[in-house]
Amino acid sequence: MKQVYGVIGHPIGHSLSPIMHNVAFKEREIDATYLAFEVKENQLKQAIDGVRGLGVSGLNVTIPHKVNVMQYLDEIDPLAERIGAVNTIVHKENKLIGYNTDGEGYLQALLPILPKSLDNMRVLVLGAGGAAKGVAMAMTVHGVKEMCITNRTMEKADTLAHECSAITKVSTLPIALAQARLTEFDLIVNTTSIGMTPNVDQMPLSLEMIARGVVVSDLIYTPAKTRWLQDAEARGAIIQNGLGMFINQGALAFEKWTNQEAPRDIMRKKVVEKLGGLT
Ligand code: NAP
């Protein structure tokens, strides 16, 4: 019987996950389909009951459900527990198991472009939402030298710093101070949604103070090059958008569901095609 997978979120209409996973299932000759399910905040429990009742094989979970969904699952993987958010659910032997592949997906994209190892780098993370949690925790587990977190809502930055500080040295700074001290960082990561389509003129932080050769990374991939990344590139930074993270988090989920290697090149090609050829 055909297996059913999907992504739940709100809004979900523009998700690229269905085309990415359906091409992967086809490539691996797996009889499965992947759908986008619009699930509002007050429908989450019903949606998860439906996964059990209908025998849906696995799910991705996106905004706004990554944290709230955890209460409805049978088991949480230790990394997802530590991050405090789930983006992948595996339905196996009548159990729903929650994982987080965002942070690992981000690292898999980041590490190959770094000019030196992460344990020699001082990192500034902009933002303290769901994506920041995955990325910050993955970098601390991977042994980043030092991390500083800045966010519009400083309480959230402080909480995230506290959660990461069991593993590495983590501090927080208000945005204006972080901006004035940019020369202290080797890697600057935007995990906020500032600059994402349609608000393409916005920038999360002024990069006036960065040194050449710094790595500037943006989790956004629509547009492919945010105004912020364009500015960073013009100032001599090594830049990276969020497309690699998106492909990798999906590929890691696919591998958990199917125990088969994900066809990453084909998944990437399909997504890039859908985005109009921009990488
Ligand atoms: P979230 O939990 O809602 O967090 C949003 C973050 O952005 C918070 O830190 C928030 O600050 C900040 N923010 C939003 N609007 C702001 C504004 N106008 N001014 C200042 N700060 C603002 O969302 P998320 O799940 O972390 O997602 C954040 C971004 O990451 C999105 O663009 C998403 O598309 C991207 N993302 C990419 C991938 C990928 O695979 N590439 C995966 C996940 C997420 P406050 O705390 O002050 O509200």
Residues whose N, C-alpha, C, O or C-beta is under 5 A from the ligand:
A	BS01	NAP	G127 A128 G129 G130 A131 A132 N151 R152 T153 K156 T191 T192 S193 M196 L219 I220 G242 L243 M245 F246
